[in-house]
Amino acid sequence: MRHVAVIDIGKSNAKLALVDLEGLAEVSVRKMPNRPLTAGRYPHHDVEAIWEFILEGLSELRREHQIDAISVTTHGATAALLKADGSLALPVLDYEHDGPDGMRSDYDAVRPPFSETGSPALPLGLNLGVQLFWQSRSFPEEFSAVCSILMYPQYWAFRLTGVSASEATSLGCHTDLWNPEAGRFASLVGQMGWQNLFPPLRGARDVLGTILPDIARRTGLAPSTPVLCGIHDSNASLLPHLLWRKPPFAVVSTGTWVVSMAVGGQKVTLDPARDTLINVDALGEPVPSARFMGGREYQILTEGQDTAFTDADIEAVLEQGIMLLPSVQTGCGPFPNSSARWIAPGDVSSGEHAVAAAFYLALMTTTCLDLAGAAGAIVVEGPFAANMLFADMLEAATGRMVLPQAGHATGTSIGAALLAEAPPRHPPAEAPRQKGADARWQAYAEKWQSRANA
């Protein structure tokens, strides 16, 4: 087992990566924007466009290397509702649709408590339970035809193999459908009569089967190519570190969402009002976590902006106390009810804006780590691992070692590929960096935290 093709579907982009397990690196990558369709009953994912992208990409990758297995990782809060023939009973809902909010009071009457699910009440369709509730009542005829509910990674595995499965990392991702401490479905599933709609539970590393004959003919892949059950994307980022690091440590998975996961940390009481939650890792264990929409916030902050900066810009931000306070994206994260505001003695230059934005993201992440009870070294996965301002401020604010991972765009793909092999042959590489922080950075962090908490 050497080359694993990873289907990696994020909220903003769909990616197909060929991962070399020998070097723990992506050796070939294909990407496409993941743009929901707005026509029809509600905004929904363009699964047929993604499917064509997957098949074309597998065919191209197969011409470059032998593919020994296929793994899948996707964003959370998403499910496919299938009819008996395997087709969709309803479109795959985009969790940013506000339709479910219209039934929030009715849903809250049946929703399990945070103490049972570790799932905070979130807006829009970010709790999968409210999506299903809304779909069942808004489209009763179509919902009555549903024979199986598949979490999003397992939907793509089903299309490749024809085998249905449920899996805990996606079920345990703020869905209201899973009891992470007990390792079983939450009371909501039985209360709503959905228990027979979920296929049997399988492990993320389980081989569901081999690719269907039509897939083999279309792509040129060997008919014996195995397909793994698949995993939620933040937990894919966590997996390599679970396999070789000793607790306590924390993993910060960055993408559209920045998810801070505390392994073996301090015992804390999670605050559901501040977007804390319990994730379920690939080994089935609960992991205290906290998150905010950091990638989306970075996109908002940098749109139309020059992101270049100089040492003089860093000095100006530190000396003048130029700060961005939360939250750029309201309604979620550790400060869901706060609106973003700048503190500055005058106009902020583009370079100062870039520095303060990186500091803001690092300090939001610090808050999340604190809320989750994180201890030990902090591993940064994904795009933010390339941002040394982010890493330096995170280290200054937490007082703990920060380890950005090399190959900063590959955290989820590497983790998903490792489902095919355990333990990994060697730990993921860490990006070298020259630390630029001094005592002023810690003072800046303390002032930011004081103002944000106020």
N, C-alpha and C positions, 0 to 999 in steps of 0.2 A: 504494500500500500504506500504509494508515494504522492501521486497527484490527485487532489480532491477538487472537484468543481463546486463552488459555493454560490448558491443563489442567495443574494443578500439584498433584501428589499427594505429600504429605509423609507421614512415618510416623505423625504424630498427627492430621493433618487433610488432607482433600482440598479443593482450591480450584479454582474456575473464575474467571479474571480476564480482563477485557477491557482490553488495554493500548493506549493511544494513543501511537503512535510519534512523533507530532509533539511531544508534551510529555514523553515517556518517563514515563508515569504510568498507574496503574490507574484507569480511570474507572468501573468497575463490578465488583463481586466477589460471588461466592457461595461458601459454605463448608459442609462437613459433617464430623463426626468420622469418622476412619478407624479403625474398630474391627474387628479381626480376629474371625472366627467361630471358636469353640472346638469345635463339634461336628464329627464326622466323623473322618477318618484322622489329622488333625493340625490345629493352628491355622493358619488361612489367611485371605487377604484376601477381603472380600466384594465381589468384582469386579462382580457384577450390581447391587448397590446403588450402587456408584460409577458404573457405566455409566448407570443411570437418572438419577443426579444430573447427569452430564455432558450427557445429551441434553436434560433439562429446562432446565438452565442455558443451553445453547446456544440453545434456543428463546426463552428469556427475553431473553438478550443481543441476539439478532437483532432483537427488537422495539424495542430501545433504539437500536442503532447498526447500520450495515452492518458485517459481519464479512468482512475481506479475506483472512484466512488463519487456520489453526489450528496451534498448536505445543503440544508436550507436554514436561513435565519431571517427573521422579519421584525418589523416594529410591532408593538403590542396593541391592545385595545381594538382588535380586529378579528372578525370571524366570518366564515363562509357558511351560508345556510343552504344545504343541498337537498334536492328531491331524490326519490328512490333511484332514478336513472343516473345520478351523479351530476346533473346540471344544477345551476343555481336556482333556488326558489325565489330569491330576492337578490338584487345587486349587493355587492360587498360595500357596506356603509363606510363612508369617510368619517372618522371619529370627530372631526372638527365641525360636523353639521350640528346646528343648534336645535333640530327637531325634537330630540329626546328631552330637552329642557322644558318643553311644554307639558310633559307628564311627570315632572319632577316630584310634585307633592304626592301623587298616587304611587309612584315608585318608592318614595321614602317610607311609605307605610308598610312595605314588604321587604325593604332592603335590610340585610343583616348588619349588626353593629360592627364597628371597627375592631373590637376585641375578638371577634370571631374570624374576620377575613384579613385583617391588616391592610384593608383597602380603604383609602380616604374617599369621601364624597367629592367628586370632581365635576367640573362643568362639561357642557356639550355631551359627547358620547364617550368621554374618556374612561368611564366605568362601562365595561362591556355588558354588564347586567342590564343597565338602563337602555342600551341599544336594543337588546333582545326584547325587553319589556315594551319599548316603543314600537318596534317592528311588529310584534305579535298583536298589538291593539290597533295600529294604524293600517295594517294589511292582513287582516285575519284570514282571508281566503288563501293568500299565498303562504302565510305562515303555517296554516294547517297542512300544507303539502310538504313541510320540512321533515325529512327523515333522519338527518344528521347535522350536527353543528361541529364544524372543524375550526380550530384555531388557525391563524393565518399561515404559520410555517407548515402545519400539517395539511392544509389545503393544497399547497404546491407539491408536497410529497405525495398526496393522493393523486394529483393529476399525472404525476410521473409513474406511479406504481399501481393505482387502482385500489390501494389499501388504506382504510380509514383508521385514524388513531387520535387519541387525546394525549396531551403532554403537559407536565406540571409547570414549566417555566412560563409558558404563555397563559395558562389558566391562573397562575399566581401573580399576574401582573395587573394589579388594581382593577380586577374584573368584578368583584363582589361574588364570584362564583366558586371560590376555593378557600378552604380552611388550611392555611399553611402549617400550623402547629400540629394538626391532626393528620395532614396529608390526605385529605379527601374533599369531595365537593361540599360547598357550603349549603346551609339550610335553604337558601333561596332556590336552588336547583330543584329540590324536591317540592317545595312550596308552589312553584310555578308549573310543575309537571314536566320538567325538561330532562329528567334524569335519563330517560331512554333515548334521548337525542344525541348524547355524547358517546362517541365510540370508546372502546376499551382503552384504558390508560397504558401508555408505553413510555419507556425511558427515552430521553433525548438522543442517546447513543444507539438505540436499537435500530437494526436494519429492518425496515418495513417490508422490503422486497426488492426485486430487480425492476428495471424500467420496462414499461409495456412494449410489446412488439412494434407498435406504430411509432413510438418514440425512437426506438433503435433504428428503424428504417429511415426516419426523417433526419436524424442527427448523425448516423453512421457509428454511434456508440455500440459497444459490445452488448448483446442482449442480456448478458450476465451482470451488467453494471449495477451495483447495489445502491440503494437510496436510504439515507439515514432519516430517522423520525424528525429531527430538526429542533430548533431552539429559539427562544426570544432573544433579540439582539443584545440587550444589555447583559444578559446572562452569558451570551457567547463571549463577550469581552472579559467577563469574570472568570470563565472556565480555565484558561491557561494558568492563572495564578492560584486557583484552587488546587490545581494538580501538582504544583511544586513549591509554592510559598508556605511558610509557617505563619499562622495567625499570631498576633493581630496584624491586620493590614486593611487597607481600603482600596477600592478600585473606582476611579471616576471615568465612566464611559461617556464620551462626548459625541454628539451628533445633533440632530434637531433637538433632542432632549439631552441634558447633562444629568446623569444618574450617578449618585454617590452611594456606594455599597460598602457596608462595614462588616468585615469578617473577623469574628473573635474580638470585637470591641467592647466598650463599656456597656453595662446594662442601663438603658435609658427608657423612659416612657415616651413613646412616639406620639407626636401631636398631629392628628389627622387634618387639622385646620391649616397646617403649614406644609402640606404635600409630602409628608413622610408616609412610608408604606413598608410592607414586608414583601420582598421579592422571594421567589423560590429558585434556588440555584439548580444547576444541571444534575447535582447529586441528590436533589429532593429536599435540601435543607433550607429553612427560612433564613433570610438575610435582611436585617434592618437597613432601610434605604431612605434617601430623600432626593428630591429632584427639582429642576426648574427647566424652562424651555430655552436653555442657553444658546443652542445653535440658531434657533429662530431669532433670539434677541440680538445675537451677533450680526445676523443678516440684516435686521432692521437698522442697527447702529451703523453699519458700514455701507449701506446702500447709497451710492452716489458720492461716497467719501473716499478721499485719498488716505490709505491706511499706513503710509510710510511715516516713520518718526525718527527722531534723532536723540542723542543723549541729552541735548538741551531740552527737549520736550519732556523727557523723564524728570529731569531736574525741576522744570517748571511745575509739573503736576505735583511732585512731592513737596516743594517749597511753598507753593501757593495754595495747596490743599484743594486742587481741582478734583471734584468728585461727581460721579453719577450715582444717585441713590435709587433703590428699587421702587417699582419693578417696571421694566420695559414692556414685558408681556404680563398683563394683569390676569387675575383669575386662577393662577396656579403658582407653584413655587413657594418658598418660605415666607414671602411677603405678598400674598395674593391680593390684598386689598389696598396696596400702596401704589401710587402712580409715580413714574420716574420723574426725577427732577435733578437739575444740575446745580452744583455749588461751585462758583467761580468768581474771582474778583473782577473779571471783565470778559471780553470775547475769548472764546476758546479756539485755538488754531486747529487745523486738521491733524497735525502731529500730536498735540495735547489730547485731542478727542480720541485718537487711536490708543494712546497710553491709558487714559482714564477708562476707556471701554474694556480693555484687557484686565485692568485692576478690578473693575466692577464684576466681571465674570468670575475672576478668582475669588473674590470676597463673597459672592453669592454661593460659590462652591464650598468655601470654608464654612458658611452658615449651614449648608446641607450636611456636611461632614459632622459638624457638632450635633445637629439634631438627630443624626443616626447613631451617635455614640462611637464614631470611628476612633481608632487608635493605631499606632504603628505607621509604617511607611505608606505613602499615598502613590498609587500607580495611576498615571493618566493615559487613557487609551483614546484613540480617534483623532480628529482634526486638531483639537486644542493641544495635543502633545507637541505640536510644532511651534506653539506660541510660547516663547521663553519668558516674556513679560508675565503671562498667566502663571507659568510654573514658578517663577521667582516670587511673585506676590503670594501665591498659595503656600509656598514654603515659609515665607516671612510671617504670614498670618497664623499658620497652624503651629509653627515651631517644629515641624516634623519633616523628614526627608521626602522629597517629591521625585518620582521616577517617571519621566515621560518615556513612553515606549517608542522605539524606532519604527519606521514604517508606519507613520502616524495615522494613515488612512485605513489600516488593515485590521484593527482590533476585533471587530465582529467576524470578519471573514476567517481570520486565523483561528479564533475560538470555535467557529462552526466546523472548520476543517478538522480540528482536533477531536471532534466527536468520533472520528474514524480511527483514532489512535490514542491510547492512554497507557502509561503516562507519556507526556511529550519527551522527545529525545533530548531537548535542552530548553532552558527557559527562554522566553521572548527577549530580544535584544532591547537594551535601553539606550535612549538618545543621549549622546554626550552634550554637556552644556557647561558654560561658564556662568557661575552664579553672580548676579549683579546686585543682589539686595544688601542693604545695610540697615542700621537701627532705624533710619527714617522710614523704611518700608513698614516695619512693625508698628511704628507710631501712626502712620497713615491708616493701616488696617484697623487699629484700635479706634481711631476717630471715626472711620467709616462705620464700623460695627455699632458704635454708640449712637450715631445719628440714624442709622437704619433701624435699629431696635426701638428708638424713640418714636 
